[in-house]
Amino acid sequence: MQALKMQQKKAAGGPAAPARLSIKHEGEAFPLENMTLTMEKHPNEHTKVRLRGIASEETVLKLMRSASMNADIELFYENSESNRKIFHGIIIHMDAEAQGIEAGAVHYLTIEALSHTYLMDIVTKQRSFQNMNMTYEQLIKEVLEDYPKSDFLHYGTAGDTLNGITLQYQETDWSFIKRMASRLYIPLIAHSTFNSPKFVLGVEENTAIYRLESANEKVFKNVEAFRSHANNHLASVQESDYLVYEITITGEHAKWLELGEPVLYRERTHYVLSVVTTVKNHLLSHTYQLSRLNGFFTPPKFNEAIAGLTLQGSVIKVSRNVLKVHLDIDPSQSENSAYWLKYSTFYATWYCMPETGDRVNVHFPTKDESDALVINSIKHSSSGGASRVQSTAGTGNASSATSISAVSATQAAPSIQAASTGGASAASKPNFEFSSLAEDNKVKMIVTEGGKMIILDDNSSSVSIVCNDSTFIRITDGSGISISTDMDITFESGADISFTAEEMIYMKATDKIALQCGESQMEITPEEIKIKSTDIKLNT
């Protein structure tokens, strides 16, 4: 009981005593006199330190010249009980000011520094995480592979998975992880006494050890935040969770508390929501903001740069109306872990999926990357169906094809010879070479991976359906409809087949023309005409 009372007395603050601060720069002691210190700690932010003190001109010049891009600085606080490291970070700004006559000028040096988590907040990156079964813990571990000796603790919901495609776009790793943590409604808390990036996700619910008492107290309530969180995020928060106490304790033995640490205040467990530590006129002071655990509730954050973004990639797998894409921003993409993206078709009844290997545009219509979809395919003459069309439809011999031609009524066909000439002309081989057609803006095409084509050509006023090099159907304004193939042509109907012409129906064969109806037959060969029937009538 006596020990607990002593702890309470120390936490509440003892008599004012000089604070003894010391500095190390790149591991070496750095002389700075009459120091003032401000150190701030807030959720989702790097620990920030601002130092100001008196140094010799030689010391100032040496520091300015030797400080590297990632200049290291350590701060220590010493009292009668211990020498405590209170900060280890990276210098981000320095300035010096001389006051007085040159010979006796006093040089004031100001240093600003951030915790080592700042190293994660410098370079912006672009990449995707498509494995929907990846946990947030696994994602963060992958991100931290770029930072030696980095580490983190996770007090969020263990095992939570991405459940969709996740995109890091023009974001630093710190901003990205902060956004991921907000999906779990928890903040990041930077650690500030290590020589590498270390942080905590969330706040651990725990039993208070220290009792805080202070005569200097402020109370405020963030009603706006409570209403927003309760109404927009279905958060199980109460109005009392947004009641914040701000207390200030001073003295040599004032308790050093970290963000998220539980304390007993007003007979209830509260958690440290923010810390501002100052040393001024040799007096140490801590200002703590205390709230209930739900006061750390963090609403989901979004990357506004994603809204309206379109990224290119290559199709690696297709299934029905969804496909997997290797985005260009990723050096590699496993097919098994890639996310199935929806393909946006022109209409609900239109189905025309890209093929494996096709280049596509992946569109992110909103700031939520889970809304991503593939909006169109980018056809290149060296990929997909294009290469197959060139190889199968680019050559052939139309003269060897069997053809059936329908000649329009506007074309005069007074004789068999004229009809024969017209039919041969209609069946002549058009140009179906993809590379040349693709360069003409008056030609529209639908092309499959296997080389099947539908061609709408304004130059020839034609519509062509191409199956392969020697099989096609062509409809033109001037010469009607032609069917060309070196295979059989079969007309089959469960009812009637009717041929009607205003002037003539023309049929031509090299070997034989045969007609059959029941038992009656007629065969025409180059040598003879055979007619077979039970009853033959001529000129009746």
Secondary structure, DSSP 8 states (H G I E B T S, - for coil): -HHHHHHHHHHH--S--B-EEEEEETTEEE--EEEEEEEEE-TTS--EEEEEEEE-HHHHHHHHHH--TT-EEEEEEE-SS-EEEEEEEEEEEEEEEEES-GGG-EEEEEEEEEEGGGGGGSSEEEEEE--TT-BHHHHHHHHGGGSTT-EEEE-S-TT-B--S-EEEEEEEHHHHHHHHHHHTT--EEE--SSSS-EEEES-------EE---S-EEEEE-HHHHHHHHHHS-----GGGGEEEEEEEESTT-----TT-EEEETTEEEEEEEEEEEEETTEEEEEEEEE-GGGG-------GGGTTEEEEEEEEEEETTEEEEEETTSS---TTT---EEE--SSTT------TT-EEEEEE-SSSGGG-EEEEEE--TTSTHHHHHHHHHS---GGGSEEEEE--TTS---SHHHHHHHHHHHTS-----HHHHTT-TTEEEEE-TTS-EEEEETTTTEEEEEEETTEEEEEETTTEEEEEESS------SS------SS------SS-EEEEETTEEEEE-SS-EEEE-S------
